[in-house]
Amino acid sequence: MRLPFIILFLGWLAKQWTLSRGQYPKPSISMIPSHEIFLGEQLSIYCDSPYPNSQQTFQLWHEENQQRWIMNAIAVNRGIFTIPSAQEAHAGKYSCQYCFSSRRCSPWSDHISITITELVYQKPSISVSPSEVVTLGERVTIYCKSEGLQNAEFTLQKRTYFNTYGTMMIKMGEIQFPIVTVDSSGAGIYWCRYCLKSESAFYQRCSNYSDRVSINLTGYWTSKPFIQMMPSEEISPDSNVTIECQGPRNDLTFVLLKSNKATVSKKTGLGKNSTKFHISRVTSEDEGNYTCHYSITNEFIWSVPSDPVELLLTDKSTIPIAIWASIAAGLLLLVLLLFLIAFALHRKRKKNF
C-alpha cells in the first residue's frame, strides 16, 4: 500500500521542482470553428493553461506575420483571441503561451494552422456513371467538371449513413473519381469542388460546392418486396394513384423508383411492414415503370427491387372520337335500314298497281 503513495509523492515533488525552476507545461491551443475558415468568417483561438489562475496572461504568436497579441485571462485558465472577420493576412500558423506576474512563462504550445478559403468560382457540375443506383461490386465513376481551369485541385467529399464527413480524394487537374467496386462502404452522398492555391500556402481560392449526388447500393438484402398500384388500370389524367410497398419485416424504409431513379422515400408506421406512396392528379410525366426497395438501417443500402408496375394513362381524347364514331355508324345503319324499308314499300305498291 505504501508503494503507490511513494510514487504519487515523487510525482508531486517533481512537479514542484519543475515549477520552482520556472518550467511550466505548455498550453493547449484550439480554434472555433475547427473546420475550414471562409473569408470574412469570425473565428476564435483558445489558449488553455493547466493552472486556474486569473492573474495569468496569454500571448498568441502568428508565425507568418511575426506578430504577437497579449490578453488577460478571460476565464480562470483560458485566453480567447477573436478575429471578427478572417482575411488573407490572418492565414498561417499560430501558437500560444501563458505567463504569470513574475514574468515566468510556459513554453509555446503546438502549432495550429489556419487556412482561409475565398469562394470566387462557380460550382462544378457532378454526375455518376452509370447510375446512382448500383449493384454490389459494380464499378462506378463520379465526374466533377469545371469550366476553363486546367490546374485546379479537385476535392471529392462524402457523407455516410453515420453522418461522418471526410475528404475522399484530391486530384490535380482531374475530374474523374473512380470507385472501382461499390460495397457498403462506398454507399453515401458525394459532392466536390475545386481550388487554386495562392502564393500563400494557407490561402486558397475555391469554387462553391457542387450539388450532391448519392450512390445507393441495391441487392444487399435479397428478400424481394411486394408492390401494387391502385387503381391498376384505366387510369385517367388528373386522377389519384396509390402505390403500396410491402417488405419482409416491420419498421423498414421504402424507396420508390421510377425508371431506376429514386423519387421519394418513406418509413413504415411503427410496427408495420408496408407503406403507401400517393401520386395526386397524375399527368403524362408520371407515366412509367415503378419499383420499390427497402432499407433496414443504412438508408443507402437497399434490397433487391420489387417486380415493376406500370402507370399508363388512358387517353381521354380518344373517348369522344370513339363515341362519335359509334353514333355515326349507328346513324348510317339507321339511314340504310330506312332506305331499305322505303325501297321495299315502293316495290310493293308498284306490284299492287
Secondary structure, 3 states (H helix, E strand, C coil): CHHHHHHHHHHHHHHHHHHHCCCCCCCEEEEECCCCEECCCCEEEEEECCCCCCCCEEEEEECCCCEEEEEECCCCCEEEEEECCCCHHHCEEEEEEEECCCCCECCCCCCEEECEEEEEECCCEEEEECCCEEECCCCEEEEEECCCCCCCEEEEEEECCCCCEEEEEEEECCCEEEECCCCHHHCEEEEEEEEEECCCCCEEEEECCCCCEEEEEEEEECCCCEEEEECCCCECCCCCEEEEEECCCCCCEEEEEECCEEEEEEECCCCCCEEEEEECCCCHHHCEEEEEEEECCCCCEEECCCCCEEECECCCCHHHHHHHHHHHHHHHHHHHHHHHHHHHHHHHHHHHC
